[in-house]
Amino acid sequence: MLLAGQAHAVISYSIDLSAPEHHLARVEAHFPAVDGKDFKVNLPVWRTGRYQQLPLADGVRLFEARDSDGKLLPWQRTASGEWQISVASPTDVTVSYQLYANELELRVRHIDASHAFLDASGVFVYNPERRDEPLTVNLKVPQGWQSYSGMATGGAAHSFVAANYDVLVDSPIETGLSQQRSFSVDGRDYELVVWGEGNYSLDTMVADLEVLATQAKVIWDEVPFKRYVYMVHATSGAGGATEHINSTIIQLPRFMFRERADYLKFITTASHEFIHTWNVKAYRPSGLVPYDFQKENLTDLLWMAEGSTSYFQAQLLLRAKVMTPKEFLEDLAKRIDTHLNTPGRQQQSVAEASLNEWVAQGGDYAINHSVNIYSEGFLASLALDFSLLQDSKLKHSYRDVHRRLYSDFALPKSYGSEDIKTILGALSGKDYGPWWQQHIQSPLALDFDTLLAKAGLRLSYGKEPKFKPKAGMMVSGNSLVLESVQRDSAAWQAGLVAGDELLAINDLKLVPGTLDKRLGDFKPGDSIKVSFFHADALQQRTLTLEQMPEGKAEVVAVDKPGKEQKAFFKAWTGIDWPFDANGDLPAKP
């Protein structure tokens, strides 16, 4: 709480949203008691939760700076997100600018006639030397709008206060026409705020979020917030989510809530972002402490920040009985199958993928030469969990690693790989250096049959597996232009590359949208002639089709699982062995 004598020194921000139709607002930032030296203000070049630089400063126009008397101060642009203001003598400095905000899917800023979503990294400038000072934020909004944030409310409507810029930049604001529900769990207050119409049920969402909140204690001993806000955008296409210290923003298409598979996307995302309140926001790798908002923040542990969060998200929902054992294992099977069909797994480690995240791009090259910190980090976490359970004779799990990270390395501290290995050694009594080198510093190569068998499980593609032909080339939608060609596949070995345009197979015209069906006319081992354009030149190649499982991947029970396997399963998931005598799973929790 601010003392009365300090009130004059508080940095203040205001934003005028009274005419939002064209995605425009006017922002003002008042910095009191600036000394006579030149004064610098910055707008971040990235936002937390997205480890890539963004052109955020491009939304700024009509920038000006004034002194205490209202006189214009000269300034110059010194970097993409930096303005240098000339100050000749001590004075207050007020910076103002027009802001364009139409980056909904980036979850950084969006303004229209119905709402505004404001992540400070794309809205409010700051002075690096005064980043730790308290501040206020005041919004001028159209009549009927309501404003929400994880920040504490100020002395007036649509007003918030924060201890410093780091709190502000990690506490987005949602203001506008929305629906809201409040609930409390274990002495903590929660809010659900939904902008946009859709086929969601607020009652269902609140009920599941309530029981999710009760599960945090299976990993961490304390809760790092007093109040938490779930902000949900039911949109016309934007999708994704971002974690913050006291809130999250989740975006899903407006009619993607009712069907079970769609709803699972929402509630697993909510679980993911909730877990981030600890993992990343309460403790994080040393490369991210403190955040440097004007450049890349490199760390080789982003796989733990994101992949481990993905790993825990379904576990909490399973324990809460929001997700069934069948759904839990379906998710695991899909992740394993994706890994096995990603050639990049043989080329890049999760540590290298973490360091590369700031420049990572998708597409053909990524599939063949890279891994994803989320999906590969999930499997690295699974392997680490199973290893620790085995080495500690089920006394400790990967949950204990994160419990220790929170208790011993909470901000403003940070942790590195050596700290994690020390924790693993203390929990297991073994040196985890060799394991770390093999599974984290090197491309992840797991024997899933051996791994899953510890918990009485195995990977299956059906009771009587069947196989279909595989060429290793993928098109996008109804296009016949190759989007990607899997490394070392039949198409790759025949010389086809991304960007080639398919024309015919065995001299018969290929119709857009029918590639998979046409390949289904053949058997694994058959040779086919493919006609295509490469660099606008007609080419023909013969390739021999490989095989791939026809059924979808499943994680099922091994035949006659033993007591030790069932005990391992329970130590891992927190629930009793769910399979019946026939190896079937219940349809409901």
Backbone torsions as a table, in degrees:
resi	resn	phi	psi	omega
1	MET	NA	139.2	-178.7
2	LEU	-79.6	140.2	173.4
3	LEU	-78.4	152.7	-177.1
4	ALA	-57.8	-38.8	-178.4
5	GLY	-70.6	-13.6	-179.2
6	GLN	-93.5	-9.6	-170.7
7	ALA	-57.8	-36.7	-176.7
8	HIS	-67.8	-18.9	-173.9
9	ALA	-95.0	1.1	-175.5
10	VAL	-75.6	130.6	173.0
11	ILE	-68.1	137.7	-177.8
12	SER	-128.4	139.2	176.5
13	TYR	-119.2	145.5	172.4
14	SER	-140.6	149.6	178.0
15	ILE	-139.6	127.8	-178.6
16	ASP	-96.2	110.3	-179.5
17	LEU	-110.5	21.6	-172.2
18	SER	-72.5	-14.4	177.4
19	ALA	-132.8	75.4	-168.2
20	PRO	-90.9	0.0	-169.0
21	GLU	-57.4	-34.7	-176.1
22	HIS	-103.3	25.4	175.9
23	HIS	66.7	23.9	-175.4
24	LEU	-113.4	149.2	175.3
25	ALA	-148.2	165.5	174.4
26	ARG	-114.9	126.0	-177.6
27	VAL	-110.3	140.6	175.6
28	GLU	-132.9	134.2	178.1
29	ALA	-125.7	120.5	-177.4
30	HIS	-108.4	120.2	179.1
31	PHE	-111.8	108.4	-178.1
32	PRO	-77.1	155.1	169.8
33	ALA	52.8	55.1	174.2
34	VAL	-83.4	133.4	-179.7
35	ASP	-73.3	-176.9	-173.1
36	GLY	-77.9	8.1	-179.4
37	LYS	-91.0	161.7	175.7
38	ASP	-57.7	145.3	-171.0
39	PHE	-119.5	128.1	-176.6
40	LYS	-108.8	137.3	171.1
41	VAL	-125.1	146.3	-177.6
42	ASN	-127.9	149.4	164.7
43	LEU	-114.0	129.0	-177.2
44	PRO	-52.8	150.7	177.1
45	VAL	-100.0	4.1	173.1
46	TRP	-155.4	164.5	176.0
47	ARG	-119.2	152.3	-179.5
48	THR	-61.2	146.0	179.7
49	GLY	89.0	-14.6	174.9
50	ARG	-128.6	107.9	-171.5
51	TYR	-90.6	61.8	175.6
52	GLN	-150.9	146.1	178.2
53	GLN	-74.8	143.3	-176.3
54	LEU	-127.1	149.2	-179.7
55	PRO	-82.5	57.5	-173.0
56	LEU	-66.7	-35.8	-177.3
57	ALA	-67.9	-13.6	178.9
58	ASP	-66.5	-17.8	178.2
59	GLY	-81.6	0.5	-177.0
60	VAL	-98.7	129.2	174.2
61	ARG	-139.1	165.7	175.9
62	LEU	53.7	44.5	-179.9
63	PHE	-72.8	137.0	173.4
64	GLU	-152.0	157.7	178.7
65	ALA	-132.8	140.3	-179.3
66	ARG	-132.7	154.9	178.2
67	ASP	-91.8	-170.6	-177.0
68	SER	-62.5	-26.1	179.9
69	ASP	-90.7	2.9	-179.7
70	GLY	83.6	8.3	179.9
71	LYS	-82.3	141.7	179.3
72	LEU	-65.8	137.8	176.6
73	LEU	-107.1	137.2	178.1
74	PRO	-67.5	148.8	179.3
75	TRP	-150.2	162.5	174.3
76	GLN	-143.2	150.7	177.8
77	ARG	-82.7	122.1	-175.8
78	THR	-112.6	-7.9	175.2
79	ALA	-163.9	172.6	-175.8
80	SER	-60.4	-33.4	178.2
81	GLY	-120.2	40.2	-174.5
82	GLU	-145.8	135.4	175.9
83	TRP	-126.6	127.8	-179.9
84	GLN	-103.0	119.1	-175.8
85	ILE	-106.0	130.5	179.9
86	SER	-82.8	121.5	-179.6
87	VAL	-125.4	118.8	-174.7
88	ALA	-89.3	-26.7	-177.5
89	SER	-149.5	162.8	-178.4
90	PRO	-55.7	135.9	-177.4
91	THR	-170.0	165.2	166.0
92	ASP	-78.5	150.0	175.9
93	VAL	-123.1	126.2	176.5
94	THR	-115.9	120.2	179.7
95	VAL	-104.5	136.5	176.1
96	SER	-138.8	154.5	-179.1
97	TYR	-165.9	155.7	171.9
98	GLN	-82.0	138.9	179.6
99	LEU	-119.7	128.8	172.8
100	TYR	-99.7	127.7	-173.9
101	ALA	-133.8	95.7	178.8
102	ASN	-141.2	37.1	-179.9
103	GLU	-110.7	65.8	-175.3
104	LEU	-62.1	-50.6	-174.0
105	GLU	-68.9	-22.4	175.2
106	LEU	-74.3	-12.3	-179.8
107	ARG	55.5	42.5	-179.8
108	VAL	-122.6	-36.4	175.1
109	ARG	-168.1	137.0	176.5
110	HIS	-156.9	127.8	179.7
111	ILE	-130.1	128.8	169.7
112	ASP	-149.0	-170.3	-172.7
113	ALA	-68.5	-12.6	-176.3
114	SER	-108.9	-16.4	-177.3
115	HIS	-171.2	173.9	167.8
116	ALA	-141.7	132.2	170.9
117	PHE	-111.5	124.8	-171.3
118	LEU	-127.2	106.9	168.7
119	ASP	-95.9	121.2	-170.9
120	ALA	-56.4	-25.8	-179.3
121	SER	-62.1	-24.8	177.9
122	GLY	-111.1	13.1	-173.5
123	VAL	-129.5	-48.2	-169.9
124	PHE	-113.9	126.2	175.5
125	VAL	-75.3	162.5	179.2
126	TYR	-143.6	161.3	172.7
127	ASN	-103.9	121.9	-174.1
128	PRO	-56.1	-34.9	-177.6
129	GLU	-76.7	-14.0	-178.8
130	ARG	-119.8	27.8	-177.2
131	ARG	-66.1	-24.8	-175.9
132	ASP	-92.2	2.3	-176.2
133	GLU	-83.4	150.7	178.5
134	PRO	-67.4	158.1	-175.7
135	LEU	-153.0	163.8	174.7
136	THR	-125.8	155.3	176.0
137	VAL	-132.5	127.7	178.7
138	ASN	-123.2	134.7	-178.5
139	LEU	-113.9	136.2	170.0
140	LYS	-106.3	114.0	-169.9
141	VAL	-126.5	161.0	175.7
142	PRO	-62.4	156.2	-179.6
143	GLN	-61.2	137.2	178.3
144	GLY	94.7	-11.2	178.8
145	TRP	-75.9	149.6	173.2
146	GLN	-120.2	144.6	-175.1
147	SER	-118.0	137.1	-177.8
148	TYR	-135.4	146.6	174.9
149	SER	-164.3	158.3	172.9
150	GLY	-72.8	-14.4	176.1
151	MET	-68.2	159.6	174.3
152	ALA	-69.7	147.1	179.1
153	THR	-76.3	150.0	179.2
154	GLY	-87.9	-160.2	-175.7
155	GLY	-84.1	-2.1	-178.6
156	ALA	-139.1	170.1	177.4
157	ALA	-63.2	145.3	178.2
158	HIS	58.8	39.0	-179.3
159	SER	-131.6	140.9	-179.4
160	PHE	-136.9	157.3	177.3
161	VAL	-129.7	149.4	178.7
162	ALA	-141.6	151.0	-178.8
163	ALA	-69.4	-25.5	-178.5
164	ASN	-169.1	178.2	-178.1
165	TYR	-67.1	-32.1	180.0
166	ASP	-63.7	-35.0	175.2
167	VAL	-69.5	-44.4	179.1
168	LEU	-59.8	-46.5	-175.2
169	VAL	-69.8	-15.2	178.9
170	ASP	-113.3	21.3	179.7
171	SER	-136.5	78.1	-176.3
172	PRO	-63.4	160.5	-179.2
173	ILE	-115.6	132.6	171.5
174	GLU	-116.9	119.6	179.7
175	THR	-133.0	141.5	179.8
176	GLY	146.9	-151.5	179.8
177	LEU	-97.3	112.0	-173.8
178	SER	-150.9	172.5	174.6
179	GLN	-108.5	145.4	-173.3
180	GLN	-139.7	141.1	172.8
181	ARG	-133.7	147.5	177.4
182	SER	-121.2	147.7	174.6
183	PHE	-156.3	163.5	-179.4
184	SER	-129.5	143.6	177.8
185	VAL	-141.6	123.9	176.1
186	ASP	50.9	43.0	175.8
187	GLY	80.0	7.3	177.8
188	ARG	-113.2	141.7	-179.7
189	ASP	-96.2	140.0	-179.8
190	TYR	-130.1	150.5	173.7
191	GLU	-133.1	143.4	171.2
192	LEU	-116.2	119.3	-178.7
193	VAL	-121.3	121.6	-176.8
194	VAL	-120.3	121.8	174.5
195	TRP	-103.9	129.3	178.1
196	GLY	105.0	145.0	176.3
197	GLU	-80.4	153.9	179.7
198	GLY	-177.6	-177.0	-178.4
199	ASN	-97.4	35.1	178.3
200	TYR	-87.6	161.0	173.5
201	SER	-117.7	113.1	179.0
202	LEU	-61.3	-36.4	-179.2
203	ASP	-63.0	-44.3	179.1
204	THR	-65.4	-43.4	-179.0
205	MET	-61.5	-46.2	-179.1
206	VAL	-64.3	-43.0	-179.1
207	ALA	-60.0	-43.3	-178.4
208	ASP	-74.3	-35.6	177.3
209	LEU	-66.7	-33.9	177.6
210	GLU	-62.9	-49.5	-177.4
211	VAL	-71.7	-30.4	173.9
212	LEU	-59.8	-42.0	-177.6
213	ALA	-61.2	-27.4	-178.6
214	THR	-74.8	-14.1	-172.7
215	GLN	-90.8	-10.7	-177.7
216	ALA	-58.0	-31.1	-176.4
217	LYS	-67.4	-13.3	177.0
218	VAL	-73.0	-14.0	176.9
219	ILE	-114.2	-48.4	-172.9
220	TRP	-115.9	150.0	-176.5
221	ASP	-86.1	-18.8	-177.3
222	GLU	-137.0	162.3	177.7
223	VAL	-109.3	126.7	-172.9
224	PRO	-84.9	12.7	-179.8
225	PHE	-141.6	158.7	173.7
226	LYS	-100.9	-23.6	-178.2
227	ARG	-145.2	140.2	-175.8
228	TYR	-136.7	137.1	-177.0
229	VAL	-120.1	121.9	170.5
230	TYR	-90.9	112.8	175.4
231	MET	-101.5	124.8	-176.9
232	VAL	-123.2	130.0	174.1
233	HIS	-106.9	114.5	171.0
234	ALA	-91.8	106.1	-164.5
235	THR	-117.2	-174.4	178.0
236	SER	-102.8	22.6	177.4
237	GLY	156.8	-30.7	-179.5
238	ALA	-64.0	142.5	178.8
239	GLY	-147.8	147.2	180.0
240	GLY	139.3	-176.0	-178.8
241	ALA	-159.8	157.6	178.5
242	THR	-141.4	135.9	179.1
243	GLU	-86.6	151.6	174.2
244	HIS	-143.2	172.6	-171.8
245	ILE	-68.8	-23.6	-175.6
246	ASN	-140.1	15.2	-173.3
247	SER	-170.9	173.2	172.4
248	THR	-147.3	155.5	172.6
249	ILE	-116.8	125.1	-179.0
250	ILE	-122.5	128.9	179.3
251	GLN	-120.3	129.3	175.5
252	LEU	-142.2	149.3	173.8
253	PRO	-54.6	141.9	-167.7
254	ARG	-61.3	-25.7	179.9
255	PHE	-108.0	34.3	179.3
256	MET	-119.1	48.1	-179.8
257	PHE	-128.6	-29.1	-169.1
258	ARG	-77.3	-50.3	-179.2
259	GLU	-63.5	146.4	-174.5
260	ARG	-57.3	-45.8	-179.7
261	ALA	-61.8	-37.7	178.6
262	ASP	-69.4	-43.9	-179.2
263	TYR	-63.7	-35.2	177.4
264	LEU	-60.2	-34.0	176.6
265	LYS	-62.2	-41.3	178.8
266	PHE	-66.3	-52.2	-171.1
267	ILE	-72.4	-30.7	175.0
268	THR	-71.0	-34.7	175.0
269	THR	-64.9	-43.1	178.1
270	ALA	-60.6	-40.8	177.8
271	SER	-64.1	-43.5	178.8
272	HIS	-56.7	-50.6	-176.4
273	GLU	-69.1	-34.4	177.2
274	PHE	-62.9	-43.2	178.2
275	ILE	-62.6	-35.5	178.6
276	HIS	-59.3	-22.2	179.0
277	THR	-57.8	-29.9	172.6
278	TRP	-93.6	-65.9	-175.1
279	ASN	-76.1	101.3	-179.6
280	VAL	114.1	-45.3	-176.8
281	LYS	-90.1	-34.3	178.1
282	ALA	-96.3	-29.8	173.6
283	TYR	-145.0	141.3	-179.0
284	ARG	-156.5	165.1	-176.9
285	PRO	-61.6	155.3	-174.5
286	SER	-61.7	-29.1	178.2
287	GLY	-65.3	-14.2	-178.8
288	LEU	-110.8	13.1	-178.0
289	VAL	-128.7	120.5	-14.1
290	PRO	-75.6	164.9	175.0
291	TYR	-61.0	134.7	168.9
292	ASP	-107.1	109.4	-172.3
293	PHE	-79.8	-3.2	-176.0
294	GLN	-109.9	6.2	178.0
295	LYS	-158.8	174.5	176.9
296	GLU	-62.6	144.6	176.3
297	ASN	-117.0	91.1	-171.8
298	LEU	-81.0	140.3	173.1
299	THR	-155.3	148.4	177.0
300	ASP	-92.3	13.9	-176.3
301	LEU	-119.5	21.1	175.3
302	LEU	-63.3	-27.3	177.4
303	TRP	-61.2	-32.8	177.8
304	MET	-77.7	-37.6	178.9
305	ALA	-63.7	-43.4	-175.9
306	GLU	-102.0	-48.3	-176.8
307	GLY	-65.4	-39.5	178.8
308	SER	-69.3	-32.7	175.0
309	THR	-64.7	-42.8	175.5
310	SER	-61.3	-36.1	-178.9
311	TYR	-65.6	-40.3	-177.0
312	PHE	-80.9	-21.4	-170.2
313	GLN	-58.4	-44.9	-179.4
314	ALA	-75.6	-29.9	179.0
315	GLN	-61.7	-43.6	179.4
316	LEU	-64.5	-40.0	179.7
317	LEU	-68.3	-35.1	176.6
318	LEU	-64.8	-46.5	178.9
319	ARG	-62.4	-34.3	-178.9
320	ALA	-80.5	-4.4	-176.9
321	LYS	63.0	25.3	172.3
322	VAL	-85.9	-29.1	176.8
323	MET	-115.9	138.5	179.7
324	THR	-81.2	159.0	174.0
325	PRO	-56.5	-36.5	178.6
326	LYS	-63.0	-44.8	179.0
327	GLU	-66.2	-37.7	178.6
328	PHE	-61.7	-46.5	-178.0
329	LEU	-75.1	-28.5	173.9
330	GLU	-63.5	-40.6	177.9
331	ASP	-64.1	-42.9	179.1
332	LEU	-63.2	-43.6	-179.3
333	ALA	-62.4	-42.0	179.6
334	LYS	-62.4	-39.6	179.8
335	ARG	-67.0	-41.3	179.1
336	ILE	-65.8	-44.3	-179.1
337	ASP	-62.5	-41.6	177.5
338	THR	-61.0	-43.8	178.1
339	HIS	-58.8	-46.6	-177.2
340	LEU	-66.6	-22.2	179.7
341	ASN	-104.4	19.7	176.0
342	THR	-114.3	103.0	-177.5
343	PRO	-59.4	-26.1	-178.9
344	GLY	-62.3	-17.7	179.6
345	ARG	-61.8	-23.1	-179.6
346	GLN	-87.5	-4.5	-173.3
347	GLN	-115.9	-30.7	-172.3
348	GLN	-127.8	135.0	176.7
349	SER	-84.2	165.7	178.1
350	VAL	-68.9	-30.2	177.2
351	ALA	-65.9	-44.7	179.9
352	GLU	-67.9	-38.5	177.7
353	ALA	-61.1	-35.9	178.2
354	SER	-63.7	-46.1	179.6
355	LEU	-67.4	-27.4	-175.9
356	ASN	-89.2	-7.4	-171.2
357	GLU	-57.8	-33.4	-176.5
358	TRP	-66.2	-21.7	-180.0
359	VAL	-121.1	8.1	-175.8
360	ALA	-67.7	138.6	175.5
361	GLN	-127.9	153.5	179.7
362	GLY	-82.7	-162.8	175.2
363	GLY	93.8	-167.4	-174.0
364	ASP	-56.8	-46.2	-178.1
365	TYR	-63.8	-40.7	-179.3
366	ALA	-64.6	-42.6	-179.7
367	ILE	-60.2	-39.3	-173.2
368	ASN	-89.1	-19.4	-172.3
369	HIS	-133.9	4.1	-175.1
370	SER	-138.3	166.8	170.2
371	VAL	-127.7	162.5	-177.3
372	ASN	-96.9	132.8	-177.1
373	ILE	-63.8	-26.1	179.6
374	TYR	-75.1	-59.8	-174.1
375	SER	-71.5	-42.6	179.1
376	GLU	-73.1	-34.0	175.5
377	GLY	-65.2	-33.3	174.5
378	PHE	-59.2	-50.1	-176.7
379	LEU	-70.3	-33.3	174.1
380	ALA	-63.6	-38.5	177.9
381	SER	-66.8	-40.6	176.7
382	LEU	-60.1	-47.1	-179.8
383	ALA	-62.4	-40.5	-180.0
384	LEU	-67.8	-39.9	178.6
385	ASP	-62.0	-48.3	-178.5
386	PHE	-65.3	-37.2	178.7
387	SER	-65.2	-43.7	-178.8
388	LEU	-68.6	-40.1	176.6
389	LEU	-59.1	-44.1	-179.0
390	GLN	-68.1	-46.2	-176.0
391	ASP	-68.0	-28.8	-179.1
392	SER	-96.5	6.2	-178.0
393	LYS	56.7	43.6	176.0
394	LEU	71.1	11.2	178.4
395	LYS	-79.1	-28.7	-177.4
396	HIS	-135.2	151.3	178.6
397	SER	-133.9	-179.3	178.8
398	TYR	-63.2	-22.9	175.6
399	ARG	-61.2	-36.5	-179.6
400	ASP	-67.6	-31.1	176.1
401	VAL	-61.9	-46.4	-178.8
402	HIS	-72.5	-29.5	174.0
403	ARG	-63.5	-40.8	179.4
404	ARG	-70.7	-37.6	178.4
405	LEU	-61.7	-39.2	179.7
406	TYR	-71.8	-40.1	-177.2
407	SER	-75.0	-31.5	-173.4
408	ASP	-105.6	-19.4	-173.2
409	PHE	-132.0	26.6	177.7
410	ALA	-63.0	149.7	178.3
411	LEU	-52.0	142.3	13.3
412	PRO	-86.6	8.9	174.8
413	LYS	-74.0	174.9	175.3
414	SER	-150.3	169.9	-178.4
415	TYR	-132.2	159.6	177.0
416	GLY	-130.4	-177.9	-177.6
417	SER	-59.6	-38.4	-179.6
418	GLU	-64.6	-35.4	177.6
419	ASP	-64.4	-40.6	179.7
420	ILE	-65.5	-43.4	179.0
421	LYS	-63.6	-34.1	176.9
422	THR	-65.7	-42.1	177.4
423	ILE	-62.8	-44.7	179.2
424	LEU	-61.2	-40.3	178.1
425	GLY	-63.7	-40.6	179.8
426	ALA	-67.0	-36.0	-178.0
427	LEU	-79.0	-30.6	-173.8
428	SER	-105.8	-22.6	-174.2
429	GLY	78.3	13.7	-178.1
430	LYS	-126.4	159.0	175.8
431	ASP	-82.7	117.0	-177.9
432	TYR	-94.8	10.1	177.3
433	GLY	-59.2	-50.9	179.1
434	PRO	-62.4	-40.3	178.7
435	TRP	-61.4	-43.1	-178.4
436	TRP	-63.2	-42.2	178.9
437	GLN	-64.0	-39.5	-176.0
438	GLN	-75.3	-36.5	-171.6
439	HIS	-108.5	-22.0	-176.9
440	ILE	-108.6	-46.3	-179.9
441	GLN	-81.3	-16.6	178.9
442	SER	-116.3	158.7	176.3
443	PRO	-53.6	137.4	-174.7
444	LEU	-72.7	120.0	179.4
445	ALA	-127.6	98.9	-174.3
446	LEU	-110.0	140.3	171.0
447	ASP	-91.8	97.0	-172.5
448	PHE	-69.6	-28.6	176.6
449	ASP	-61.6	-47.0	179.7
450	THR	-69.5	-42.0	-177.9
451	LEU	-62.8	-53.5	-175.4
452	LEU	-68.1	-29.1	-178.8
453	ALA	-60.7	-26.0	177.6
454	LYS	-58.4	-33.1	-179.3
455	ALA	-102.0	16.1	178.2
456	GLY	75.0	27.3	-174.6
457	LEU	-125.5	165.3	174.5
458	ARG	-152.4	159.0	176.5
459	LEU	-89.1	133.6	-176.5
460	SER	-136.8	149.7	172.6
461	TYR	-118.7	32.5	179.6
462	GLY	115.7	156.3	-178.8
463	LYS	-63.3	-35.9	175.4
464	GLU	-125.7	85.2	-173.3
465	PRO	-56.9	134.8	174.4
466	LYS	-117.7	158.2	-175.9
467	PHE	-126.2	150.1	178.0
468	LYS	-125.7	162.5	-177.2
469	PRO	-71.0	146.9	179.2
470	LYS	-131.2	127.5	176.4
471	ALA	-100.9	-26.3	179.7
472	GLY	83.8	20.2	177.2
473	MET	-125.8	138.1	-176.0
474	MET	-125.7	138.6	173.6
475	VAL	-110.9	165.4	-179.4
476	SER	-105.4	121.1	176.2
477	GLY	58.8	-130.8	179.7
478	ASN	-92.1	9.6	179.1
479	SER	-78.1	154.6	172.1
480	LEU	-106.4	7.1	176.5
481	VAL	-83.9	128.7	-177.4
482	LEU	-67.0	124.8	176.9
483	GLU	-83.9	-36.6	177.8
484	SER	-156.8	154.8	174.4
485	VAL	-130.3	121.2	-175.6
486	GLN	-68.7	133.9	-180.0
487	ARG	-57.7	133.8	177.5
488	ASP	69.7	7.4	176.2
489	SER	-76.9	177.3	179.1
490	ALA	-61.0	-43.3	179.6
491	ALA	-65.5	-39.8	178.7
492	TRP	-61.7	-48.2	-178.0
493	GLN	-66.4	-25.9	178.2
494	ALA	-81.9	-7.9	175.3
495	GLY	99.4	6.3	175.9
496	LEU	-75.9	147.0	-178.7
497	VAL	-136.8	162.9	175.9
498	ALA	-57.7	136.4	-178.4
499	GLY	102.4	-18.1	175.2
500	ASP	-67.4	146.7	180.0
501	GLU	-108.9	116.8	-178.8
502	LEU	-71.8	142.6	179.5
503	LEU	-121.9	-45.8	-174.3
504	ALA	-155.3	156.0	171.4
505	ILE	-122.8	125.7	-175.6
506	ASN	52.2	44.2	174.7
507	ASP	67.3	11.8	175.1
508	LEU	-109.9	133.1	-175.6
509	LYS	-54.6	136.7	177.0
510	LEU	-95.8	126.3	-178.5
511	VAL	-91.7	135.6	179.0
512	PRO	-53.3	139.9	178.4
513	GLY	84.3	3.0	-175.7
514	THR	-121.2	13.8	-176.1
515	LEU	-58.0	-48.8	-177.6
516	ASP	-63.3	-41.1	178.9
517	LYS	-64.6	-39.9	-179.4
518	ARG	-65.5	-41.6	178.0
519	LEU	-64.7	-27.5	178.7
520	GLY	-67.5	-11.1	176.4
521	ASP	-76.3	-7.0	-176.7
522	PHE	-116.9	173.8	178.7
523	LYS	-116.5	154.9	173.1
524	PRO	-54.5	135.2	-177.9
525	GLY	98.0	-16.5	177.8
526	ASP	-70.3	148.8	173.8
527	SER	-101.8	135.4	179.6
528	ILE	-129.4	151.0	177.1
529	LYS	-101.4	123.5	-178.6
530	VAL	-109.2	126.4	175.0
531	SER	-104.1	135.9	-174.7
532	PHE	-159.9	162.4	172.0
533	PHE	-94.5	129.9	171.9
534	HIS	-124.7	117.8	-176.1
535	ALA	53.0	41.5	177.3
536	ASP	69.6	6.7	178.4
537	ALA	-107.5	135.2	-179.4
538	LEU	-69.6	131.0	-178.5
539	GLN	-132.2	157.5	172.8
540	GLN	-137.7	137.5	177.9
541	ARG	-139.1	149.6	173.8
542	THR	-107.7	130.5	178.8
543	LEU	-131.1	150.4	179.4
544	THR	-102.7	120.3	-174.8
545	LEU	-68.4	137.1	174.8
546	GLU	-91.9	-168.4	179.8
547	GLN	-126.4	153.1	174.9
548	MET	-146.3	152.4	-178.7
549	PRO	-58.9	140.1	179.3
550	GLU	-82.1	-36.2	-179.5
551	GLY	-83.7	165.0	178.6
552	LYS	-81.5	153.8	-178.3
553	ALA	-68.3	141.4	176.2
554	GLU	-135.8	148.2	168.5
555	VAL	-105.6	116.3	-174.2
556	VAL	-125.5	172.9	179.5
557	ALA	-76.8	144.3	172.7
558	VAL	-71.8	162.0	175.0
559	ASP	-67.6	130.4	176.4
560	LYS	52.4	62.0	177.6
561	PRO	-63.0	142.4	-178.7
562	GLY	-91.4	174.1	-179.4
563	LYS	-61.3	-40.0	-179.3
564	GLU	-65.0	-38.9	178.4
565	GLN	-65.7	-41.2	179.5
566	LYS	-67.2	-37.5	177.7
567	ALA	-66.1	-40.0	177.3
568	PHE	-61.5	-44.5	179.5
569	PHE	-57.9	-44.8	-178.5
570	LYS	-67.9	-40.8	178.2
571	ALA	-63.5	-32.0	180.0
572	TRP	-76.2	-50.6	-171.9
573	THR	-96.6	-23.8	-176.3
574	GLY	87.7	3.0	178.1
575	ILE	-123.4	159.4	177.8
576	ASP	-68.6	161.3	177.3
577	TRP	-53.3	119.7	-170.5
578	PRO	-92.5	-11.4	-175.7
579	PHE	-79.1	145.6	174.4
580	ASP	-87.0	-173.7	-175.2
581	ALA	-63.8	-22.4	179.7
582	ASN	-92.3	2.2	-178.7
583	GLY	80.5	17.7	179.5
584	ASP	-97.7	157.3	179.9
585	LEU	-109.8	146.8	176.7
586	PRO	-67.8	149.2	179.9
587	ALA	-76.0	-23.8	-178.6
588	LYS	-118.4	159.2	-179.8
589	PRO	-59.6	NA	NA
